[in-house]
Amino acid sequence: MLKWALIFAVVALIAGALGFTGMAGAAAGIAKLLFVVAVIGFVLFLALGAFVGKKISGG
């Protein structure tokens, strides 16, 4: 997911440099959304891994 966020961020930068402001804004919005979803997913799986790891190891 971070890969796609980076791709959309690069597209936004290139489109902005070429003057396509509408397309740049849309691509930047998608990049932000994908980044936030990836961070939330990372934190969720990190917490689940910590809690499940404690249950499995008996700690």
N, C-alpha and C positions, 0 to 999 in steps of 0.2 A: 504494500500500500504506500509505503514511503517512496518507493520507486516512482509510482504514478504521480505522487505529490510533487516530486522533484521535476518530473517531465512537464507537468502543467506549469510549474513555476518558471521553467526555462522558456516555455512557449509564451507565457505572459511577458517575460522580459523582452523576448525577440519581437513580439507583436507590439509592445509599447514603444520599442526603439524605432519600429517602422511606421508608427503612427496609427495603428489599429487599436484605438483606445477601448472600444467596446469589447472587442475580442480579448484584449489584455485584461480587462476587468473581470470578465467571465472566467478566464483561465486562472486568474489569481484567486478568485472566490472558490473555485473547485479545488485548487491546491491547498488553500486554508482548510477547507472542509475535510479533505482526505488526510491532512496532517493531524487535525484534531481527532479524527476517528482512529487513526493509527496510534496516537498517544494514549487515548482512552483504552483501546484494546490492549496495549502493552501493560498499562497499569493494572487492568483487570486480570490478565493472565499472570502477572507477577504476584498479585495478591492471592489468586487461586492456587498458584504453585506453592506459595509459602504455607498457606493453611492446609492444603492437601498433603504436602510434604511432612508436616508435623503429625498429621493423623496417621500417615502410613508408617513413619519411623517410630511412632509411639511416644513422641516428645510432647 
